[in-house]
Amino acid sequence: MLPYHPAFDSYHCAFRILLLLESMNKPVVEVDRIRIWDFYFLFPQEVKNITFTSSILALKREFQIDSNPYDKLLDPKRIFERMKPYQMAALKHLAAYGFIDPQELSKSLIKRTDKPLPKELNPNMEALDSQQLSVIKLLQSPFNDIKFLGLKGFKDRTKLLDARYDQT
């Protein structure tokens, strides 16, 4: 049993979401897309389970994660679902503090506002390990530009959320 894990800490999640939003090249992003990226940021070893597009298959080969038998997740979908309340609380905190647009959040979208991040966060945002940097590199790749919903969409390729009934 782990007494603490950052996956179940809404304040740590708020920091991760800000870091991911600052790394993205998208003005507006789906809530579930950022939730999925947050999962991979915490558990980079799970990237190996993503179905990559053929155009960026080389990036998957480049994406090497040191395997640690203690980091193996027995049920990634269950962990992902357990993280949801913490992720949603973090998003509501970020909206309340004015870092993301609350109207967009009510539509299940995230739009970063012009409010600058506190300078105290900069050293923490720059102190990433190699695995986290690999996830950020993947996040900034064309892989993140594929459609979110539908067959062969981002949601379907990660298998963390059910995509069978998506309307595209």
Backbone as CSV, one residue per row, in Angstrom:
resi,resn,N_x,N_y,N_z,CA_x,CA_y,CA_z,C_x,C_y,C_z
1,MET,0.836,-1.182,0.000,0.000,0.000,0.000,0.880,1.243,0.000
2,LEU,0.550,2.185,-0.856,1.260,3.454,-0.888,0.464,4.496,-0.102
3,PRO,1.067,5.086,0.911,0.328,6.091,1.677,0.122,7.394,0.893
4,TYR,0.996,7.686,-0.055,0.853,8.903,-0.850,1.288,8.609,-2.280
5,HIS,0.520,9.101,-3.201,0.914,9.059,-4.605,0.392,10.341,-5.237
6,PRO,1.202,11.009,-6.056,0.760,12.266,-6.665,-0.480,12.119,-7.555
7,ALA,-0.808,10.906,-7.980,-2.007,10.700,-8.796,-3.270,11.068,-8.029
8,PHE,-3.208,10.997,-6.705,-4.381,11.240,-5.877,-4.194,12.481,-5.002
9,ASP,-3.560,13.472,-5.584,-3.312,14.758,-4.920,-3.766,15.854,-5.881
10,SER,-4.868,16.524,-5.566,-5.422,17.509,-6.504,-4.501,18.713,-6.691
11,TYR,-3.703,19.065,-5.686,-2.788,20.198,-5.842,-1.630,19.845,-6.774
12,HIS,-1.119,18.638,-6.621,-0.068,18.176,-7.529,-0.637,18.059,-8.948
13,CYS,-1.867,17.632,-9.036,-2.530,17.507,-10.340,-2.684,18.876,-10.995
14,ALA,-3.041,19.896,-10.214,-3.169,21.253,-10.765,-1.830,21.703,-11.351
15,PHE,-0.744,21.420,-10.651,0.585,21.751,-11.154,0.867,21.012,-12.466
16,ARG,0.562,19.706,-12.508,0.801,18.913,-13.716,-0.015,19.427,-14.894
17,ILE,-1.261,19.772,-14.635,-2.123,20.264,-15.710,-1.587,21.581,-16.255
18,LEU,-1.149,22.478,-15.373,-0.544,23.730,-15.843,0.693,23.453,-16.681
19,LEU,1.510,22.522,-16.238,2.714,22.154,-16.976,2.354,21.608,-18.361
20,LEU,1.365,20.751,-18.426,0.936,20.174,-19.702,0.342,21.248,-20.616
21,LEU,-0.475,22.130,-20.057,-1.071,23.197,-20.866,-0.003,24.133,-21.419
22,GLU,1.015,24.428,-20.630,2.102,25.302,-21.083,2.926,24.620,-22.183
23,SER,2.938,23.293,-22.184,3.720,22.549,-23.172,2.967,22.318,-24.479
24,MET,1.658,22.436,-24.434,0.840,22.166,-25.626,0.851,23.342,-26.581
25,ASN,0.569,23.051,-27.830,0.459,24.091,-28.855,-0.998,24.336,-29.214
26,LYS,-1.913,23.966,-28.345,-3.340,24.087,-28.635,-3.950,25.197,-27.783
27,PRO,-4.771,26.066,-28.404,-5.428,27.110,-27.619,-6.547,26.555,-26.738
28,VAL,-7.214,25.500,-27.212,-8.299,24.857,-26.467,-8.083,23.350,-26.554
29,VAL,-8.267,22.680,-25.442,-8.053,21.229,-25.395,-9.214,20.583,-24.628
30,GLU,-9.565,19.379,-25.026,-10.623,18.633,-24.361,-10.177,18.228,-22.960
31,VAL,-11.127,18.237,-22.019,-10.819,17.838,-20.644,-10.273,16.416,-20.610
32,ASP,-10.919,15.506,-21.325,-10.451,14.110,-21.291,-9.070,13.950,-21.930
33,ARG,-8.744,14.775,-22.921,-7.403,14.703,-23.523,-6.348,15.083,-22.485
34,ILE,-6.592,16.149,-21.725,-5.607,16.577,-20.720,-5.553,15.558,-19.585
35,ARG,-6.689,14.934,-19.263,-6.692,13.881,-18.244,-5.827,12.709,-18.681
36,ILE,-5.927,12.327,-19.957,-5.121,11.218,-20.484,-3.637,11.575,-20.444
37,TRP,-3.296,12.791,-20.867,-1.889,13.196,-20.832,-1.368,13.248,-19.399
38,ASP,-2.216,13.661,-18.467,-1.819,13.678,-17.062,-1.490,12.266,-16.589
39,PHE,-2.298,11.302,-16.998,-2.049,9.903,-16.649,-0.681,9.452,-17.171
40,TYR,-0.403,9.751,-18.446,0.876,9.329,-19.025,2.057,10.092,-18.438
41,PHE,1.820,11.320,-17.999,2.888,12.074,-17.350,3.270,11.401,-16.029
42,LEU,2.283,10.891,-15.301,2.547,10.197,-14.038,3.056,8.777,-14.230
43,PHE,2.555,8.119,-15.264,2.906,6.723,-15.510,3.468,6.579,-16.924
44,PRO,4.654,7.131,-17.188,5.207,7.110,-18.545,5.451,5.709,-19.090
45,GLN,5.599,4.728,-18.226,5.814,3.361,-18.691,4.585,2.832,-19.430
46,GLU,3.433,3.463,-19.254,2.199,3.017,-19.912,2.099,3.479,-21.366
47,VAL,2.995,4.357,-21.795,2.984,4.840,-23.182,3.135,3.680,-24.157
48,LYS,3.817,2.653,-23.737,4.033,1.491,-24.625,2.719,0.839,-25.042
49,ASN,1.636,1.095,-24.323,0.335,0.493,-24.632,-0.501,1.327,-25.601
50,ILE,-0.021,2.487,-25.993,-0.746,3.342,-26.939,-0.551,2.776,-28.343
51,THR,-1.607,2.833,-29.143,-1.508,2.472,-30.554,-1.130,3.733,-31.322
52,PHE,0.068,3.753,-31.874,0.563,4.939,-32.580,0.113,4.929,-34.033
53,THR,0.027,6.101,-34.624,-0.254,6.190,-36.059,0.995,5.767,-36.811
54,SER,0.816,5.294,-38.016,1.964,4.824,-38.796,2.939,5.962,-39.112
55,SER,2.418,7.183,-39.224,3.280,8.320,-39.571,4.271,8.673,-38.464
56,ILE,3.950,8.325,-37.230,4.882,8.660,-36.141,5.318,7.431,-35.358
57,LEU,5.288,6.290,-36.006,5.724,5.056,-35.361,7.186,5.144,-34.931
58,ALA,7.988,5.886,-35.676,9.403,6.057,-35.316,9.539,6.734,-33.955
59,LEU,8.605,7.609,-33.630,8.645,8.293,-32.339,8.438,7.297,-31.200
60,LYS,7.603,6.300,-31.410,7.389,5.283,-30.380,8.678,4.507,-30.125
61,ARG,9.400,4.203,-31.200,10.666,3.486,-31.031,11.684,4.330,-30.280
62,GLU,11.631,5.630,-30.509,12.542,6.549,-29.827,12.163,6.725,-28.364
63,PHE,10.907,6.499,-28.065,10.377,6.718,-26.728,10.690,5.513,-25.853
64,GLN,11.817,5.546,-25.199,12.242,4.440,-24.355,12.051,4.808,-22.885
65,ILE,11.377,3.950,-22.190,11.144,4.137,-20.759,11.816,2.985,-20.024
66,ASP,12.571,3.341,-19.006,13.176,2.308,-18.177,12.063,1.542,-17.471
67,SER,12.048,0.238,-17.647,10.990,-0.531,-17.007,11.407,-0.860,-15.580
68,ASN,10.466,-0.703,-14.708,10.659,-0.985,-13.306,9.506,-1.895,-12.893
69,PRO,9.773,-3.106,-12.433,8.674,-4.017,-12.106,7.747,-3.473,-11.016
70,TYR,8.222,-2.554,-10.203,7.397,-1.985,-9.143,6.456,-0.897,-9.667
71,ASP,6.709,-0.395,-10.875,5.858,0.622,-11.467,4.750,0.031,-12.328
72,LYS,4.739,-1.274,-12.471,3.756,-1.912,-13.345,2.349,-1.735,-12.769
73,LEU,1.445,-1.243,-13.622,0.051,-1.090,-13.218,-0.719,-2.325,-13.661
74,LEU,-1.445,-2.922,-12.753,-2.215,-4.110,-13.092,-3.474,-3.749,-13.883
75,ASP,-4.059,-2.598,-13.587,-5.277,-2.173,-14.270,-5.218,-0.672,-14.533
76,PRO,-4.567,-0.246,-15.625,-4.418,1.188,-15.912,-5.751,1.930,-16.027
77,LYS,-6.776,1.300,-16.601,-8.078,1.958,-16.742,-8.688,2.266,-15.374
78,ARG,-8.500,1.367,-14.448,-9.048,1.574,-13.094,-8.323,2.721,-12.392
79,ILE,-7.009,2.756,-12.512,-6.238,3.860,-11.916,-6.650,5.177,-12.562
80,PHE,-6.799,5.169,-13.882,-7.210,6.361,-14.611,-8.560,6.869,-14.093
81,GLU,-9.507,5.971,-13.879,-10.821,6.369,-13.366,-10.742,6.843,-11.917
82,ARG,-9.870,6.236,-11.117,-9.697,6.681,-9.727,-9.097,8.079,-9.657
83,MET,-8.343,8.460,-10.693,-7.723,9.792,-10.725,-8.730,10.894,-11.074
84,LYS,-9.839,10.540,-11.693,-10.773,11.532,-12.229,-11.245,12.564,-11.198
85,PRO,-11.686,12.186,-9.993,-12.141,13.223,-9.054,-11.048,14.226,-8.691
86,TYR,-9.817,13.753,-8.598,-8.702,14.640,-8.267,-8.394,15.567,-9.442
87,GLN,-8.474,15.031,-10.647,-8.233,15.842,-11.836,-9.317,16.903,-12.000
88,MET,-10.558,16.520,-11.770,-11.656,17.479,-11.907,-11.573,18.556,-10.821
89,ALA,-11.204,18.164,-9.616,-11.027,19.153,-8.540,-9.907,20.120,-8.902
90,ALA,-8.832,19.608,-9.465,-7.711,20.461,-9.872,-8.146,21.451,-10.948
91,LEU,-8.931,20.982,-11.913,-9.418,21.877,-12.971,-10.323,22.958,-12.406
92,LYS,-11.156,22.595,-11.452,-12.036,23.594,-10.821,-11.220,24.613,-10.029
93,HIS,-10.156,24.172,-9.373,-9.264,25.094,-8.662,-8.611,26.056,-9.650
94,LEU,-8.119,25.520,-10.760,-7.453,26.358,-11.762,-8.423,27.366,-12.360
95,ALA,-9.669,26.969,-12.537,-10.684,27.910,-13.041,-10.993,28.974,-11.989
96,ALA,-11.094,28.565,-10.736,-11.379,29.516,-9.658,-10.259,30.544,-9.498
97,TYR,-9.032,30.125,-9.716,-7.897,31.046,-9.609,-7.639,31.818,-10.893
98,GLY,-8.399,31.542,-11.936,-8.303,32.306,-13.175,-7.225,31.853,-14.146
99,PHE,-6.695,30.649,-13.967,-5.681,30.144,-14.895,-6.299,29.504,-16.130
100,ILE,-7.530,28.986,-15.987,-8.267,28.467,-17.135,-9.656,29.097,-17.140
101,ASP,-10.270,29.133,-18.311,-11.568,29.772,-18.502,-12.690,28.894,-17.949
102,PRO,-13.462,29.392,-16.944,-14.524,28.566,-16.354,-15.673,28.262,-17.321
103,GLN,-15.979,29.179,-18.254,-17.052,28.916,-19.222,-16.673,27.756,-20.143
104,GLU,-15.431,27.735,-20.576,-14.974,26.625,-21.427,-14.964,25.312,-20.635
105,LEU,-14.584,25.385,-19.375,-14.556,24.180,-18.544,-15.965,23.593,-18.416
106,SER,-16.981,24.437,-18.349,-18.357,23.935,-18.261,-18.777,23.213,-19.540
107,LYS,-18.045,23.429,-20.641,-18.297,22.732,-21.907,-17.332,21.556,-22.099
108,SER,-16.629,21.171,-21.036,-15.633,20.090,-21.061,-14.441,20.412,-21.947
109,LEU,-14.112,21.706,-22.003,-12.932,22.170,-22.730,-12.066,22.979,-21.781
110,ILE,-10.780,23.037,-22.081,-9.856,23.814,-21.265,-9.203,24.857,-22.151
111,LYS,-9.321,26.097,-21.715,-8.673,27.196,-22.420,-7.866,27.973,-21.393
112,ARG,-6.583,28.041,-21.629,-5.674,28.782,-20.733,-5.953,30.268,-20.878
113,THR,-6.045,30.965,-19.747,-6.250,32.408,-19.761,-4.899,33.115,-19.876
114,ASP,-4.933,34.424,-19.901,-3.704,35.216,-19.997,-3.026,35.414,-18.645
115,LYS,-3.627,34.931,-17.588,-3.046,35.103,-16.254,-1.688,34.407,-16.185
116,PRO,-0.644,35.155,-15.846,0.692,34.529,-15.786,0.816,33.572,-14.600
117,LEU,1.646,32.575,-14.796,1.912,31.627,-13.718,2.802,32.269,-12.666
118,PRO,2.650,31.899,-11.411,3.543,32.418,-10.373,4.991,32.036,-10.671
119,LYS,5.885,32.960,-10.463,7.304,32.718,-10.744,7.874,31.569,-9.912
120,GLU,7.265,31.301,-8.773,7.740,30.218,-7.908,7.591,28.843,-8.568
121,LEU,6.723,28.732,-9.549,6.526,27.445,-10.227,7.595,27.150,-11.268
122,ASN,8.263,28.162,-11.774,9.235,27.969,-12.856,10.316,26.933,-12.551
123,PRO,10.978,26.985,-11.392,12.010,25.960,-11.143,11.443,24.538,-11.143
124,ASN,10.237,24.363,-10.607,9.619,23.036,-10.579,9.227,22.573,-11.977
125,MET,8.801,23.500,-12.825,8.401,23.139,-14.183,9.601,22.791,-15.049
126,GLU,10.754,23.294,-14.690,11.963,23.020,-15.459,12.701,21.780,-14.954
127,ALA,12.357,21.316,-13.760,13.046,20.178,-13.152,12.304,18.881,-13.445
128,LEU,12.330,18.457,-14.691,11.658,17.228,-15.087,12.685,16.139,-15.345
129,ASP,12.321,14.909,-15.026,13.242,13.808,-15.320,13.112,13.410,-16.790
130,SER,13.955,12.511,-17.237,13.997,12.153,-18.656,12.698,11.505,-19.132
131,GLN,12.053,10.739,-18.277,10.800,10.102,-18.662,9.693,11.147,-18.841
132,GLN,9.643,12.109,-17.943,8.640,13.173,-18.062,8.910,14.021,-19.297
133,LEU,10.168,14.277,-19.579,10.511,15.030,-20.790,10.113,14.257,-22.045
134,SER,10.215,12.937,-21.998,9.783,12.122,-23.139,8.281,12.243,-23.362
135,VAL,7.518,12.280,-22.284,6.066,12.440,-22.408,5.746,13.824,-22.982
136,ILE,6.456,14.847,-22.535,6.248,16.205,-23.062,6.593,16.229,-24.551
137,LYS,7.663,15.548,-24.942,8.040,15.489,-26.360,6.937,14.811,-27.179
138,LEU,6.367,13.752,-26.638,5.273,13.064,-27.307,4.035,13.971,-27.385
139,LEU,3.773,14.691,-26.321,2.652,15.625,-26.268,2.780,16.709,-27.330
140,GLN,4.003,17.118,-27.629,4.248,18.173,-28.605,4.385,17.630,-30.026
141,SER,4.277,16.323,-30.182,4.426,15.705,-31.508,3.099,15.740,-32.269
142,PRO,3.127,15.367,-33.541,1.884,15.286,-34.319,0.875,14.282,-33.754
143,PHE,1.331,13.379,-32.894,0.410,12.422,-32.283,-0.705,13.126,-31.527
144,ASN,-0.402,14.235,-30.895,-1.392,14.980,-30.121,-2.367,15.740,-31.015
145,ASP,-2.089,15.813,-32.305,-2.965,16.540,-33.225,-4.046,15.669,-33.851
146,ILE,-4.008,14.355,-33.606,-5.047,13.520,-34.193,-6.373,13.815,-33.503
147,LYS,-7.460,13.550,-34.219,-8.793,13.820,-33.669,-8.949,13.070,-32.353
148,PHE,-9.806,13.593,-31.492,-9.964,12.998,-30.169,-10.947,11.833,-30.173
149,LEU,-12.094,12.016,-30.823,-13.169,11.029,-30.784,-13.121,10.084,-31.971
150,GLY,-13.836,8.988,-31.843,-14.037,8.080,-32.963,-12.981,6.996,-33.083
151,LEU,-13.261,6.113,-34.034,-12.349,5.017,-34.325,-11.001,5.575,-34.774
152,LYS,-9.942,5.105,-34.200,-8.566,5.538,-34.474,-8.278,6.959,-33.985
153,GLY,-9.165,7.485,-33.146,-8.916,8.788,-32.526,-8.026,8.626,-31.304
154,PHE,-7.642,9.725,-30.704,-6.747,9.727,-29.545,-7.311,8.867,-28.415
155,LYS,-8.585,9.046,-28.136,-9.241,8.306,-27.061,-9.200,6.798,-27.337
156,ASP,-9.482,6.409,-28.560,-9.470,5.003,-28.949,-8.054,4.427,-28.896
157,ARG,-7.071,5.191,-29.295,-5.689,4.705,-29.351,-5.092,4.484,-27.961
158,THR,-5.547,5.250,-26.972,-5.001,5.092,-25.626,-5.711,3.994,-24.835
159,LYS,-6.939,3.705,-25.203,-7.748,2.656,-24.548,-8.029,2.942,-23.076
160,LEU,-7.872,4.191,-22.645,-8.181,4.526,-21.258,-9.659,4.868,-21.083
161,LEU,-10.288,5.317,-22.158,-11.715,5.618,-22.160,-12.376,4.852,-23.296
162,ASP,-13.616,4.504,-23.104,-14.341,3.760,-24.134,-14.683,4.702,-25.287
163,ALA,-14.372,4.296,-26.492,-14.621,5.123,-27.677,-15.599,4.475,-28.643
164,ARG,-16.215,3.376,-28.248,-17.100,2.646,-29.171,-18.286,3.466,-29.649
165,TYR,-18.831,4.309,-28.788,-20.071,5.005,-29.124,-19.853,6.484,-29.406
166,ASP,-18.637,6.861,-29.664,-18.349,8.268,-29.959,-19.017,8.704,-31.253
167,GLN,-19.512,9.909,-31.235,-20.039,10.539,-32.452,-18.925,11.414,-33.007
168,THR,-18.539,11.184,-34.234,-17.460,11.985,-34.818,-17.988,12.962,-35.827
